[in-house]
Amino acid sequence: MAKQIVVADRGWVFVGDVYADANGDRLINDAKVVRVWGTTKGLGELALSGPTSKTVLDDSGTVRIPSHSVVAVFDCKW
């Protein structure tokens, strides 16, 4: 598992320890909803540099996202 940001349809953005199963579904452990990015350079900045003092992350437990709902995946460097 690797820490990733997963953008899902309908505007959902999650971050956590992500595992992709054989069907491409994403299982996110220790998931958090990214409610406020808190960056000046977008979601990529969050993936590369981590949360800022303005970032708001809401605990969400374990989340499963079906493969057809995954819009984008960012590898985190934090």
C-alpha positions in Angstrom: 0.0 0.0 0.0 1.1 3.5 -0.7 -0.2 6.9 0.5 -2.1 8.4 -2.4 -4.8 11.0 -3.1 -7.7 9.5 -5.0 -10.1 11.8 -6.9 -13.5 10.1 -7.3 -16.5 11.2 -9.3 -19.0 13.6 -7.8 -16.1 15.7 -6.4 -14.9 13.4 -3.7 -11.2 13.6 -2.8 -9.7 11.1 -0.4 -6.1 10.5 0.9 -4.8 7.4 2.7 -3.0 4.1 2.3 -4.4 2.9 -1.0 -4.5 -0.7 -2.4 -5.8 -1.4 -5.9 -7.4 -4.8 -6.2 -7.6 -7.0 -9.3 -10.6 -5.2 -10.5 -9.0 -1.8 -10.2 -11.2 -0.9 -7.2 -9.3 1.3 -4.6 -9.4 0.3 -0.9 -8.3 3.2 1.2 -7.2 2.4 4.8 -7.0 5.2 7.3 -8.8 7.3 4.8 -9.4 11.1 5.1 -11.7 13.2 3.0 -9.8 16.3 1.7 -12.4 18.9 2.5 -10.1 21.9 1.9 -6.9 21.6 -0.1 -5.3 24.6 1.6 -2.8 25.0 -1.2 -2.0 27.8 -3.6 -0.9 25.5 -6.4 -3.7 22.9 -6.4 -4.0 19.3 -5.6 -0.6 18.5 -7.0 1.0 20.7 -4.3 -0.8 18.7 -1.6 0.5 15.4 -3.1 4.1 16.6 -3.3 4.4 18.7 -0.1 1.7 17.4 2.2 -1.0 19.3 4.1 -0.6 23.0 4.9 -1.9 24.8 8.0 -5.0 25.6 5.9 -5.7 22.0 4.7 -8.7 20.3 6.3 -8.8 16.5 6.4 -11.8 14.6 7.8 -11.3 11.1 9.2 -13.2 8.5 7.2 -12.1 5.1 8.3 -11.9 2.6 5.4 -13.3 3.6 2.0 -13.8 1.5 -1.1 -14.0 3.2 -4.4 -15.2 1.2 -7.5 -12.8 1.4 -10.4 -15.4 3.2 -12.6 -15.6 6.0 -10.1 -11.8 6.8 -10.0 -11.0 10.0 -11.9 -7.3 10.5 -10.9 -4.7 9.1 -8.5 -1.8 11.1 -7.1 1.2 9.5 -5.4 2.0 11.3 -2.2 5.6 12.2 -1.2 4.7 12.6 2.5 
